[in-house]
Amino acid sequence: MAIRTRITERFGIETPIIMGGMTGVGYGPLVAAVANAGALGFITAHMYPSGQALFDEIEATRKLTDKPFGVNLTLLPSINPIPYDEYREAIIASGITIVETAGRAPTDHLPRFKEAGVTVIHKCTSVRHSASAVNKGVDMISIDGFECAGHPGEDDVGLVVLLPATVDALPDTPIIASGGMADGRSLVAALALGADAVNMGTRFCATVEAVIHQNVKQRIVDATELDTVLVGRTLRNTARVAKNAVSVEVAEIQRDPTKTFDDVRHLMAGVRGRENVLRDGDVDGGIWTSGQSQALIHDIPTCAQLVQNIMEQAERVRERLTQSQE
């Protein structure tokens, strides 16, 4: 099943399937596997200590695929300074022409990206922020529904409403559907609601090429839509994470609105999740993100098998819809 959209045409990709940036997951080998499968993947810049290290990862990834891929630049407050300017210049020097940004609007980076011919996709969680980002000059929007892993914002609007509302507000802007996307049914539904592509994060974590522990992949397969927890609500920095001993403890502490981040800092440390969980496989060893889409994930295929399965299921859905109209 060939599906052509504004995004597949602009980027020269075979399918309207995207794997956005993911901390602890978005390394070059996985991104290359996604690209070789006909989808679009993003290396996650802030996992690298310097612009040069990011540049080297981009070059190494190019040895694994001759197909398009991009870089994610997540602009968030950090305890330790992040070399964003170095990352930007490394992206431009490497010849990468697709960047996914998240967090605050990438206003200060847009002039250089525009000058270099880089297409900027900005991830948002509301219609108003999407419109603001487009007014500031981003080229595309990845709209994140409440179902998503990571940061769903504070409005709690599901994608089935948020997506078409964003499409209506920005008819001339390609829109990517993110949050709850995991299979061919998701793809067809998103296209029907006006999207030009879908973004799948949790689904690509449960693949052979994802460099995370098998225990984590299996936990995603075994989990249901109820096995996530919202943390950071009282701090207005909500994150959807996998339900485990640590996330439940954090959520319980944060039921008290007087508690601050310092009260849970030791539990929510990113290095704890990356090392104990993603690397070592202790699924109760720290905080790690997972979306409600895990309820739709039942296997751990290669990226090539996954993309093929999604497209074949999308074709079956299309055929069923066509037959129902005859």
C-alpha positions as CSV (number, residue, x, y, z in Angstrom):
1,M,0.0,0.0,0.0
2,A,1.6,3.3,-1.1
3,I,0.5,6.3,0.8
4,R,1.7,9.7,-0.4
5,T,1.4,12.8,1.7
6,R,3.0,16.2,1.9
7,I,5.5,14.7,4.3
8,T,6.5,11.6,2.3
9,E,6.9,13.8,-0.8
10,R,8.9,16.5,1.0
11,F,11.3,14.1,2.7
12,G,11.5,11.4,0.1
13,I,10.4,8.6,2.5
14,E,8.5,5.5,1.5
15,T,5.9,5.6,4.3
16,P,4.3,8.3,6.5
17,I,5.7,6.7,9.6
18,I,8.1,8.6,11.9
19,M,10.1,7.6,15.0
20,G,10.8,10.9,16.8
21,G,13.6,11.5,19.2
22,M,13.7,9.5,22.4
23,T,16.1,9.9,25.3
24,G,18.2,6.7,25.9
25,V,16.8,5.1,22.7
26,G,17.4,7.3,19.7
27,Y,20.9,6.2,18.7
28,G,22.2,5.9,15.2
29,P,21.8,2.2,14.6
30,L,18.1,2.2,15.4
31,V,17.5,5.4,13.4
32,A,19.3,3.7,10.4
33,A,17.1,0.6,10.8
34,V,14.0,2.8,10.8
35,A,15.2,4.6,7.7
36,N,16.1,1.4,5.9
37,A,12.5,0.2,6.7
38,G,11.1,3.1,4.8
39,A,10.2,5.3,7.7
40,L,11.9,8.4,9.2
41,G,13.9,8.3,12.4
42,F,15.6,10.9,14.5
43,I,18.9,10.8,16.5
44,T,18.4,12.4,19.9
45,A,21.0,15.2,20.2
46,H,21.1,15.7,23.9
47,M,22.4,12.2,24.5
48,Y,25.8,13.3,23.2
49,P,28.3,15.4,25.2
50,S,29.2,17.8,22.4
51,G,28.5,18.9,18.9
52,Q,31.4,16.9,17.6
53,A,30.1,13.7,19.2
54,L,26.7,14.3,17.6
55,F,28.4,15.0,14.3
56,D,30.3,11.7,14.6
57,E,27.1,9.8,15.3
58,I,25.5,11.3,12.2
59,E,28.4,10.2,10.1
60,A,28.4,6.7,11.6
61,T,24.7,6.5,10.8
62,R,25.2,7.5,7.2
63,K,27.4,4.4,6.9
64,L,24.4,2.3,7.8
65,T,21.8,3.9,5.6
66,D,21.6,6.0,2.4
67,K,18.0,7.0,3.2
68,P,16.8,10.2,5.0
69,F,16.9,10.7,8.7
70,G,16.9,13.6,11.1
71,V,18.1,14.9,14.5
72,N,15.9,15.7,17.5
73,L,16.8,18.9,19.4
74,T,14.8,19.0,22.7
75,L,15.0,22.5,24.3
76,L,14.3,22.1,28.0
77,P,15.7,23.6,31.2
78,S,18.6,21.5,32.6
79,I,20.6,21.4,35.7
80,N,23.8,21.1,33.6
81,P,24.3,23.4,30.6
82,I,23.4,21.7,27.3
83,P,25.5,22.7,24.2
84,Y,22.5,23.6,22.0
85,D,24.5,25.9,19.7
86,E,27.1,23.2,19.2
87,Y,24.4,20.7,18.3
88,R,22.8,23.2,15.8
89,E,26.1,23.8,14.1
90,A,27.0,20.1,14.0
91,I,23.6,19.4,12.4
92,I,24.1,22.0,9.7
93,A,27.7,21.0,9.1
94,S,26.7,17.4,8.7
95,G,24.2,18.2,6.0
96,I,21.1,17.0,7.9
97,T,18.1,18.8,6.5
98,I,15.3,17.6,8.9
99,V,15.2,18.6,12.6
100,E,12.6,17.8,15.2
101,T,12.4,20.3,18.0
102,A,10.5,19.9,21.3
103,G,10.2,21.8,24.6
104,R,10.3,25.6,24.1
105,A,10.0,27.2,20.7
106,P,13.3,27.0,18.7
107,T,13.1,30.7,17.9
108,D,16.8,31.4,18.5
109,H,17.8,28.5,16.2
110,L,15.4,29.1,13.3
111,P,17.5,31.8,11.5
112,R,20.5,29.4,11.1
113,F,18.3,26.4,10.2
114,K,16.4,28.5,7.6
115,E,19.7,29.7,6.1
116,A,20.9,26.1,5.8
117,G,17.7,24.9,4.3
118,V,16.7,22.7,7.3
119,T,13.1,21.8,7.7
120,V,12.0,22.2,11.3
121,I,9.2,20.0,12.9
122,H,8.2,21.3,16.3
123,K,6.4,19.1,18.8
124,C,3.4,20.7,20.6
125,T,0.7,19.6,22.9
126,S,-2.0,22.2,22.1
127,V,-3.5,24.0,19.2
128,R,-2.5,27.4,20.6
129,H,1.2,26.5,20.9
130,S,1.1,24.9,17.5
131,A,-0.2,28.1,15.9
132,S,2.4,30.2,17.8
133,A,5.2,27.9,16.6
134,V,4.1,28.2,13.0
135,N,3.9,32.0,13.3
136,K,7.5,32.0,14.6
137,G,8.6,30.1,11.5
138,V,8.6,26.3,12.1
139,D,7.7,24.3,9.0
140,M,5.6,21.4,10.5
141,I,3.9,20.4,13.7
142,S,4.0,17.1,15.5
143,I,0.9,17.3,17.7
144,D,1.1,15.2,20.9
145,G,-2.1,13.9,22.4
146,F,-2.6,13.1,26.1
147,E,-1.9,9.4,25.4
148,C,1.7,10.0,24.6
149,A,4.8,8.9,26.5
150,G,6.9,11.7,28.0
151,H,5.4,15.2,28.3
152,P,1.7,15.5,27.2
153,G,1.3,19.1,28.5
154,E,-1.3,20.2,31.0
155,D,-4.5,20.4,28.9
156,D,-5.3,16.6,28.9
157,V,-6.8,16.5,25.4
158,G,-6.8,13.2,23.6
159,L,-5.5,13.0,20.0
160,V,-8.8,12.2,18.5
161,V,-9.9,15.8,19.2
162,L,-6.5,17.5,19.3
163,L,-5.4,16.3,15.9
164,P,-8.3,17.5,13.8
165,A,-8.5,20.7,15.8
166,T,-4.8,21.4,14.9
167,V,-5.4,20.5,11.3
168,D,-8.4,22.9,11.2
169,A,-6.3,25.7,12.7
170,L,-3.3,25.2,10.4
171,P,-4.6,23.8,7.1
172,D,-1.4,24.9,5.2
173,T,0.9,23.2,7.6
174,P,1.8,19.5,7.5
175,I,0.7,17.8,10.8
176,I,2.2,14.7,12.4
177,A,-0.1,12.7,14.7
178,S,1.7,11.7,17.9
179,G,0.5,9.9,21.0
180,G,-1.3,6.5,20.9
181,M,0.0,5.6,17.5
182,A,1.1,2.0,17.2
183,D,-0.3,0.1,14.2
184,G,-2.0,0.3,10.8
185,R,-5.3,1.2,12.3
186,S,-3.7,4.2,14.0
187,L,-2.2,5.3,10.7
188,V,-5.4,5.1,8.8
189,A,-7.3,6.9,11.6
190,A,-4.7,9.7,11.7
191,L,-4.8,10.2,8.0
192,A,-8.6,10.3,8.1
193,L,-8.3,13.1,10.8
194,G,-6.1,15.1,8.5
195,A,-2.5,14.1,9.5
196,D,0.3,13.8,7.0
197,A,2.2,11.2,9.0
198,V,2.2,9.4,12.4
199,N,4.9,9.5,15.1
200,M,5.5,6.3,17.0
201,G,7.8,6.2,20.0
202,T,6.8,3.4,22.3
203,R,6.1,1.1,19.4
204,F,9.7,1.5,18.1
205,C,11.1,0.8,21.6
206,A,9.7,-2.8,21.3
207,T,11.8,-3.7,18.2
208,V,14.9,-5.9,17.8
209,E,17.1,-3.0,16.9
210,A,16.2,-0.8,19.9
211,V,19.3,-0.8,22.2
212,I,17.4,-1.2,25.4
213,H,17.2,-4.3,27.7
214,Q,14.9,-7.1,26.6
215,N,13.1,-6.9,30.0
216,V,11.9,-3.4,29.1
217,K,10.7,-4.5,25.6
218,Q,8.9,-7.5,27.2
219,R,7.3,-5.2,29.8
220,I,5.9,-3.0,27.0
221,V,4.4,-6.1,25.3
222,D,2.9,-7.3,28.6
223,A,1.5,-3.9,29.6
224,T,-2.0,-2.6,29.1
225,E,-3.3,0.9,28.6
226,L,-3.6,1.2,32.4
227,D,0.0,0.6,33.1
228,T,1.3,4.2,32.9
229,V,1.5,6.9,35.6
230,L,1.4,10.6,35.4
231,V,4.1,12.3,37.5
232,G,4.9,16.0,37.8
233,R,1.3,17.2,37.8
234,T,1.6,19.4,40.8
235,L,4.7,21.0,39.3
236,R,2.9,21.7,36.0
237,N,5.5,19.5,34.3
238,T,3.5,16.4,33.7
239,A,5.1,13.3,32.3
240,R,3.6,10.0,31.4
241,V,5.8,7.1,32.4
242,A,5.6,3.4,32.8
243,K,3.9,2.2,36.0
244,N,6.5,0.6,38.3
245,A,7.5,0.8,42.0
246,V,9.4,4.1,41.5
247,S,6.8,6.0,39.4
248,V,4.0,4.9,41.8
249,E,6.1,6.2,44.7
250,V,6.7,9.5,43.0
251,A,3.0,10.0,42.1
252,E,2.1,9.3,45.8
253,I,4.6,11.8,47.1
254,Q,3.3,14.4,44.6
255,R,-0.3,14.0,45.8
256,D,0.9,16.5,48.4
257,P,0.9,19.9,46.5
258,T,3.5,21.3,49.0
259,K,6.1,18.8,47.8
260,T,8.8,20.2,45.4
261,F,11.0,18.6,42.8
262,D,13.7,18.2,45.4
263,D,11.4,15.7,47.2
264,V,11.5,13.3,44.3
265,R,14.8,14.3,42.5
266,H,16.5,11.1,43.7
267,L,13.7,9.0,42.3
268,M,13.3,10.8,39.0
269,A,17.0,11.1,38.1
270,G,17.3,10.5,34.4
271,V,20.6,8.6,34.8
272,R,18.9,6.2,37.1
273,G,16.3,5.2,34.5
274,R,18.8,5.0,31.7
275,E,21.2,2.8,33.6
276,N,19.1,0.7,35.9
277,V,16.2,0.2,33.5
278,L,17.1,0.7,29.9
279,R,20.6,-0.6,30.2
280,D,20.4,-3.2,33.0
281,G,16.8,-4.3,32.7
282,D,15.5,-3.6,36.2
283,V,12.1,-2.4,35.2
284,D,11.5,-1.2,38.8
285,G,14.9,0.5,39.0
286,G,13.9,4.0,37.9
287,I,11.6,6.2,35.9
288,W,11.2,5.4,32.2
289,T,8.7,6.7,29.7
290,S,6.0,4.7,28.0
291,G,2.8,5.7,26.3
292,Q,-0.7,4.2,26.5
293,S,-0.1,2.8,23.0
294,Q,1.7,-0.1,24.8
295,A,-1.8,-1.7,25.0
296,L,-1.5,-2.2,21.2
297,I,2.0,-3.7,21.2
298,H,2.1,-7.5,21.2
299,D,5.4,-8.4,19.6
300,I,9.1,-7.4,19.2
301,P,9.7,-7.4,15.5
302,T,12.6,-5.9,13.5
303,C,12.0,-2.4,12.3
304,A,11.5,-3.7,8.7
305,Q,8.9,-6.2,9.9
306,L,7.2,-3.6,12.0
307,V,6.8,-1.1,9.1
308,Q,5.7,-3.8,6.7
309,N,3.1,-5.0,9.3
310,I,1.8,-1.5,9.8
311,M,1.4,-0.9,6.1
312,E,-0.3,-4.3,5.5
313,Q,-2.7,-3.7,8.3
314,A,-3.5,-0.2,7.0
315,E,-4.3,-1.8,3.6
316,R,-6.6,-4.3,5.2
317,V,-8.4,-1.4,7.0
318,R,-8.7,0.5,3.8
319,E,-10.1,-2.6,2.0
320,R,-12.7,-3.1,4.8
321,L,-13.8,0.5,4.6
322,T,-14.1,0.3,0.9
323,Q,-16.1,-2.9,1.0
324,S,-18.5,-1.4,3.6
325,Q,-19.3,1.4,1.1
326,E,-20.2,-1.0,-1.7
